[in-house]
Amino acid sequence: MADPVPAGSDVSAGTYRCTQCSYDLSVQSTKHLPPCPSCGNANWETLSGGDSVKDPYPNSTSTTTSETTRTS
């Protein structure tokens, strides 16, 4: 696993998973990645997006934010 991305980071569009409770947060480009809304943790694992090695669209940008919950 890559180093966690800390809350407050400037990140590219993608999906990030809380390293503590596994909450998934999908964001478009943002200048301030928030703390986890579920547990307050401040570290995220990059699942997909511009900060991920697996990003299929590394130059894609936007300005909206949406949240998703993990269903497993």
A tleap script that builds the chain and sets N, CA, C and O, in Angstrom:
source leaprc.protein.ff14SB
mol = sequence {
  NMET ALA ASP PRO VAL PRO ALA GLY SER ASP
  VAL SER ALA GLY THR TYR ARG CYS THR GLN
  CYS SER TYR ASP LEU SER VAL GLN SER THR
  LYS HIE LEU PRO PRO CYS PRO SER CYS GLY
  ASN ALA ASN TRP GLU THR LEU SER GLY GLY
  ASP SER VAL LYS ASP PRO TYR PRO ASN SER
  THR SER THR THR THR SER GLU THR THR ARG
  THR CSER
}
set mol.1.N position { 0.848 -1.178 0.000 }
set mol.1.CA position { 0.000 0.000 0.000 }
set mol.1.C position { 0.893 1.241 0.000 }
set mol.1.O position { 1.920 1.279 0.677 }
set mol.2.N position { 0.492 2.242 -0.760 }
set mol.2.CA position { 1.223 3.513 -0.801 }
set mol.2.C position { 1.020 4.259 0.512 }
set mol.2.O position { 0.147 3.918 1.310 }
set mol.3.N position { 1.840 5.278 0.719 }
set mol.3.CA position { 1.690 6.094 1.916 }
set mol.3.C position { 0.293 6.697 1.961 }
set mol.3.O position { -0.240 7.082 0.921 }
set mol.4.N position { -0.314 6.790 3.149 }
set mol.4.CA position { -1.639 7.399 3.258 }
set mol.4.C position { -1.597 8.873 2.859 }
set mol.4.O position { -0.581 9.548 3.025 }
set mol.5.N position { -2.720 9.354 2.331 }
set mol.5.CA position { -2.867 10.762 1.967 }
set mol.5.C position { -3.511 11.453 3.174 }
set mol.5.O position { -4.598 11.048 3.587 }
set mol.6.N position { -2.886 12.469 3.747 }
set mol.6.CA position { -3.458 13.125 4.923 }
set mol.6.C position { -4.602 14.080 4.573 }
set mol.6.O position { -4.622 14.683 3.500 }
set mol.7.N position { -5.553 14.204 5.503 }
set mol.7.CA position { -6.622 15.184 5.354 }
set mol.7.C position { -5.988 16.556 5.177 }
set mol.7.O position { -4.938 16.847 5.749 }
set mol.8.N position { -6.641 17.397 4.375 }
set mol.8.CA position { -6.121 18.724 4.093 }
set mol.8.C position { -5.280 18.776 2.836 }
set mol.8.O position { -4.888 19.856 2.393 }
set mol.9.N position { -4.996 17.607 2.250 }
set mol.9.CA position { -4.171 17.556 1.041 }
set mol.9.C position { -4.926 18.030 -0.186 }
set mol.9.O position { -6.147 17.900 -0.270 }
set mol.10.N position { -4.185 18.581 -1.134 }
set mol.10.CA position { -4.689 18.949 -2.455 }
set mol.10.C position { -4.632 17.663 -3.277 }
set mol.10.O position { -3.547 17.146 -3.546 }
set mol.11.N position { -5.812 17.137 -3.681 }
set mol.11.CA position { -5.848 15.852 -4.385 }
set mol.11.C position { -6.594 15.948 -5.707 }
set mol.11.O position { -7.405 16.849 -5.922 }
set mol.12.N position { -6.303 15.011 -6.575 }
set mol.12.CA position { -6.991 14.890 -7.849 }
set mol.12.C position { -8.291 14.114 -7.665 }
set mol.12.O position { -8.512 13.476 -6.636 }
set mol.13.N position { -9.155 14.183 -8.694 }
set mol.13.CA position { -10.403 13.438 -8.661 }
set mol.13.C position { -10.106 11.960 -8.444 }
set mol.13.O position { -9.167 11.416 -9.026 }
set mol.14.N position { -10.909 11.315 -7.605 }
set mol.14.CA position { -10.720 9.894 -7.358 }
set mol.14.C position { -11.510 9.414 -6.167 }
set mol.14.O position { -12.343 10.134 -5.618 }
set mol.15.N position { -11.236 8.187 -5.777 }
set mol.15.CA position { -11.886 7.579 -4.623 }
set mol.15.C position { -10.822 7.267 -3.589 }
set mol.15.O position { -9.779 6.694 -3.902 }
set mol.16.N position { -11.096 7.648 -2.367 }
set mol.16.CA position { -10.165 7.492 -1.254 }
set mol.16.C position { -10.850 6.697 -0.151 }
set mol.16.O position { -12.037 6.901 0.104 }
set mol.17.N position { -10.122 5.789 0.511 }
set mol.17.CA position { -10.674 4.963 1.591 }
set mol.17.C position { -9.998 5.327 2.898 }
set mol.17.O position { -8.773 5.410 2.983 }
set mol.18.N position { -10.830 5.546 3.925 }
set mol.18.CA position { -10.312 5.843 5.256 }
set mol.18.C position { -9.463 4.663 5.733 }
set mol.18.O position { -9.880 3.509 5.634 }
set mol.19.N position { -8.269 4.966 6.250 }
set mol.19.CA position { -7.371 3.902 6.701 }
set mol.19.C position { -7.804 3.314 8.037 }
set mol.19.O position { -7.254 2.303 8.472 }
set mol.20.N position { -8.786 3.936 8.697 }
set mol.20.CA position { -9.241 3.441 9.994 }
set mol.20.C position { -10.550 2.667 9.907 }
set mol.20.O position { -10.646 1.565 10.446 }
set mol.21.N position { -11.569 3.227 9.231 }
set mol.21.CA position { -12.894 2.583 9.225 }
set mol.21.C position { -13.330 2.085 7.847 }
set mol.21.O position { -14.414 1.516 7.722 }
set mol.22.N position { -12.517 2.284 6.813 }
set mol.22.CA position { -12.784 1.836 5.440 }
set mol.22.C position { -13.916 2.587 4.746 }
set mol.22.O position { -14.469 2.093 3.763 }
set mol.23.N position { -14.271 3.774 5.240 }
set mol.23.CA position { -15.264 4.616 4.564 }
set mol.23.C position { -14.680 5.078 3.233 }
set mol.23.O position { -13.533 5.523 3.181 }
set mol.24.N position { -15.464 4.976 2.150 }
set mol.24.CA position { -15.005 5.413 0.835 }
set mol.24.C position { -15.531 6.804 0.535 }
set mol.24.O position { -16.717 7.076 0.718 }
set mol.25.N position { -14.658 7.681 0.078 }
set mol.25.CA position { -15.006 9.052 -0.266 }
set mol.25.C position { -14.590 9.306 -1.706 }
set mol.25.O position { -13.414 9.192 -2.050 }
set mol.26.N position { -15.567 9.652 -2.554 }
set mol.26.CA position { -15.273 9.981 -3.950 }
set mol.26.C position { -15.285 11.490 -4.089 }
set mol.26.O position { -16.248 12.150 -3.696 }
set mol.27.N position { -14.212 12.038 -4.650 }
set mol.27.CA position { -14.113 13.486 -4.815 }
set mol.27.C position { -13.675 13.830 -6.225 }
set mol.27.O position { -13.006 13.041 -6.894 }
set mol.28.N position { -14.054 14.996 -6.660 }
set mol.28.CA position { -13.469 15.590 -7.848 }
set mol.28.C position { -12.279 16.390 -7.311 }
set mol.28.O position { -12.094 16.444 -6.095 }
set mol.29.N position { -11.490 16.995 -8.145 }
set mol.29.CA position { -10.321 17.737 -7.663 }
set mol.29.C position { -10.718 18.651 -6.509 }
set mol.29.O position { -11.709 19.375 -6.595 }
set mol.30.N position { -9.950 18.613 -5.446 }
set mol.30.CA position { -10.230 19.445 -4.279 }
set mol.30.C position { -8.919 19.905 -3.662 }
set mol.30.O position { -7.916 19.194 -3.716 }
set mol.31.N position { -8.930 21.075 -3.085 }
set mol.31.CA position { -7.731 21.604 -2.442 }
set mol.31.C position { -7.624 21.189 -0.985 }
set mol.31.O position { -6.578 21.381 -0.364 }
set mol.32.N position { -8.707 20.612 -0.421 }
set mol.32.CA position { -8.682 20.232 0.994 }
set mol.32.C position { -9.429 18.922 1.203 }
set mol.32.O position { -10.640 18.935 1.424 }
set mol.33.N position { -8.738 17.802 1.139 }
set mol.33.CA position { -9.353 16.514 1.417 }
set mol.33.C position { -9.797 16.537 2.875 }
set mol.33.O position { -8.978 16.773 3.764 }
set mol.34.N position { -11.094 16.294 3.136 }
set mol.34.CA position { -11.582 16.416 4.513 }
set mol.34.C position { -11.199 15.231 5.387 }
set mol.34.O position { -10.803 14.185 4.872 }
set mol.35.N position { -11.313 15.383 6.709 }
set mol.35.CA position { -11.184 14.215 7.584 }
set mol.35.C position { -12.353 13.272 7.286 }
set mol.35.O position { -13.351 13.696 6.702 }
set mol.36.N position { -12.246 12.039 7.668 }
set mol.36.CA position { -13.302 11.059 7.429 }
set mol.36.C position { -14.587 11.503 8.129 }
set mol.36.O position { -14.574 11.753 9.334 }
set mol.37.N position { -15.711 11.607 7.382 }
set mol.37.CA position { -16.965 12.019 8.013 }
set mol.37.C position { -17.551 10.925 8.911 }
set mol.37.O position { -18.446 11.200 9.711 }
set mol.38.N position { -17.059 9.698 8.788 }
set mol.38.CA position { -17.580 8.604 9.595 }
set mol.38.C position { -16.886 8.482 10.955 }
set mol.38.O position { -17.540 8.286 11.979 }
set mol.39.N position { -15.537 8.602 10.951 }
set mol.39.CA position { -14.803 8.385 12.204 }
set mol.39.C position { -13.864 9.529 12.588 }
set mol.39.O position { -13.324 9.536 13.694 }
set mol.40.N position { -13.661 10.496 11.687 }
set mol.40.CA position { -12.788 11.629 12.000 }
set mol.40.C position { -11.313 11.382 11.714 }
set mol.40.O position { -10.493 12.276 11.925 }
set mol.41.N position { -10.957 10.196 11.242 }
set mol.41.CA position { -9.569 9.879 10.925 }
set mol.41.C position { -9.042 10.845 9.856 }
set mol.41.O position { -9.815 11.354 9.046 }
set mol.42.N position { -7.758 11.090 9.855 }
set mol.42.CA position { -7.180 12.066 8.926 }
set mol.42.C position { -6.277 11.444 7.867 }
set mol.42.O position { -5.484 12.157 7.252 }
set mol.43.N position { -6.375 10.138 7.636 }
set mol.43.CA position { -5.539 9.493 6.618 }
set mol.43.C position { -6.388 8.675 5.672 }
set mol.43.O position { -7.306 7.966 6.085 }
set mol.44.N position { -6.063 8.786 4.378 }
set mol.44.CA position { -6.817 8.119 3.315 }
set mol.44.C position { -5.889 7.283 2.454 }
set mol.44.O position { -4.747 7.668 2.205 }
set mol.45.N position { -6.386 6.127 1.996 }
set mol.45.CA position { -5.714 5.295 1.006 }
set mol.45.C position { -6.312 5.666 -0.345 }
set mol.45.O position { -7.533 5.776 -0.455 }
set mol.46.N position { -5.507 5.859 -1.362 }
set mol.46.CA position { -5.993 6.182 -2.695 }
set mol.46.C position { -6.420 4.901 -3.394 }
set mol.46.O position { -5.609 3.996 -3.590 }
set mol.47.N position { -7.714 4.822 -3.777 }
set mol.47.CA position { -8.213 3.653 -4.495 }
set mol.47.C position { -8.170 3.861 -5.998 }
set mol.47.O position { -7.777 2.962 -6.741 }
set mol.48.N position { -8.572 5.041 -6.447 }
set mol.48.CA position { -8.556 5.354 -7.878 }
set mol.48.C position { -8.434 6.857 -8.043 }
set mol.48.O position { -8.682 7.619 -7.108 }
set mol.49.N position { -8.055 7.269 -9.222 }
set mol.49.CA position { -7.968 8.696 -9.497 }
set mol.49.C position { -6.563 9.144 -9.799 }
set mol.49.O position { -5.647 8.332 -9.924 }
set mol.50.N position { -6.400 10.456 -9.916 }
set mol.50.CA position { -5.131 11.046 -10.312 }
set mol.50.C position { -3.986 10.763 -9.383 }
set mol.50.O position { -2.828 10.835 -9.794 }
set mol.51.N position { -4.278 10.438 -8.123 }
set mol.51.CA position { -3.224 10.145 -7.162 }
set mol.51.C position { -2.952 8.651 -7.069 }
set mol.51.O position { -2.159 8.208 -6.239 }
set mol.52.N position { -3.616 7.871 -7.929 }
set mol.52.CA position { -3.460 6.425 -7.922 }
set mol.52.C position { -2.659 5.970 -9.137 }
set mol.52.O position { -2.779 6.548 -10.217 }
set mol.53.N position { -1.860 4.956 -8.965 }
set mol.53.CA position { -1.102 4.389 -10.070 }
set mol.53.C position { -2.052 3.826 -11.126 }
set mol.53.O position { -1.699 3.774 -12.304 }
set mol.54.N position { -3.260 3.400 -10.717 }
set mol.54.CA position { -4.232 2.777 -11.606 }
set mol.54.C position { -5.124 3.773 -12.342 }
set mol.54.O position { -6.036 3.341 -13.047 }
set mol.55.N position { -4.913 5.068 -12.215 }
set mol.55.CA position { -5.784 6.075 -12.804 }
set mol.55.C position { -5.827 5.977 -14.330 }
set mol.55.O position { -4.801 6.148 -14.988 }
set mol.56.N position { -7.032 5.698 -14.910 }
set mol.56.CA position { -7.126 5.639 -16.365 }
set mol.56.C position { -7.234 7.019 -17.016 }
set mol.56.O position { -7.037 7.143 -18.225 }
set mol.57.N position { -7.544 8.057 -16.233 }
set mol.57.CA position { -7.712 9.417 -16.755 }
set mol.57.C position { -6.904 10.404 -15.908 }
set mol.57.O position { -7.500 11.199 -15.181 }
set mol.58.N position { -5.595 10.382 -15.975 }
set mol.58.CA position { -4.786 11.210 -15.071 }
set mol.58.C position { -4.927 12.716 -15.273 }
set mol.58.O position { -4.555 13.482 -14.384 }
set mol.59.N position { -5.448 13.160 -16.405 }
set mol.59.CA position { -5.581 14.598 -16.644 }
set mol.59.C position { -6.999 15.107 -16.475 }
set mol.59.O position { -7.283 16.249 -16.834 }
set mol.60.N position { -7.899 14.292 -15.937 }
set mol.60.CA position { -9.295 14.679 -15.734 }
set mol.60.C position { -9.418 15.529 -14.471 }
set mol.60.O position { -8.889 15.163 -13.422 }
set mol.61.N position { -10.123 16.679 -14.572 }
set mol.61.CA position { -10.344 17.526 -13.406 }
set mol.61.C position { -11.781 18.016 -13.380 }
set mol.61.O position { -12.436 18.100 -14.418 }
set mol.62.N position { -12.270 18.338 -12.183 }
set mol.62.CA position { -13.606 18.885 -11.972 }
set mol.62.C position { -13.637 19.507 -10.597 }
set mol.62.O position { -12.612 19.538 -9.915 }
set mol.63.N position { -14.821 20.021 -10.155 }
set mol.63.CA position { -14.846 20.723 -8.881 }
set mol.63.C position { -15.949 20.277 -7.940 }
set mol.63.O position { -16.199 20.968 -6.952 }
set mol.64.N position { -16.626 19.159 -8.188 }
set mol.64.CA position { -17.695 18.723 -7.283 }
set mol.64.C position { -17.226 17.585 -6.411 }
set mol.64.O position { -16.238 16.923 -6.730 }
set mol.65.N position { -17.931 17.346 -5.298 }
set mol.65.CA position { -17.595 16.299 -4.368 }
set mol.65.C position { -18.811 15.432 -4.102 }
set mol.65.O position { -19.919 15.951 -3.974 }
set mol.66.N position { -18.629 14.128 -4.016 }
set mol.66.CA position { -19.710 13.229 -3.642 }
set mol.66.C position { -19.152 12.177 -2.727 }
set mol.66.O position { -17.957 11.884 -2.760 }
set mol.67.N position { -20.021 11.596 -1.895 }
set mol.67.CA position { -19.595 10.582 -0.962 }
set mol.67.C position { -20.256 9.259 -1.308 }
set mol.67.O position { -21.394 9.233 -1.777 }
set mol.68.N position { -19.548 8.163 -1.081 }
set mol.68.CA position { -20.112 6.844 -1.262 }
set mol.68.C position { -19.817 6.043 -0.006 }
set mol.68.O position { -18.827 6.299 0.680 }
set mol.69.N position { -20.654 5.094 0.292 }
set mol.69.CA position { -20.386 4.223 1.432 }
set mol.69.C position { -20.034 2.847 0.929 }
set mol.69.O position { -20.535 2.402 -0.104 }
set mol.70.N position { -19.194 2.194 1.640 }
set mol.70.CA position { -18.742 0.863 1.259 }
set mol.70.C position { -19.836 -0.144 1.571 }
set mol.70.O position { -20.440 -0.107 2.642 }
set mol.71.N position { -20.086 -1.046 0.623 }
set mol.71.CA position { -21.119 -2.055 0.810 }
set mol.71.C position { -20.510 -3.440 0.708 }
set mol.71.O position { -20.577 -4.081 -0.341 }
set mol.72.N position { -19.919 -3.900 1.795 }
set mol.72.CA position { -19.348 -5.247 1.765 }
set mol.72.C position { -19.712 -5.995 3.015 }
set mol.72.O position { -19.323 -7.152 3.177 }
savepdb mol mol.pdb
quit
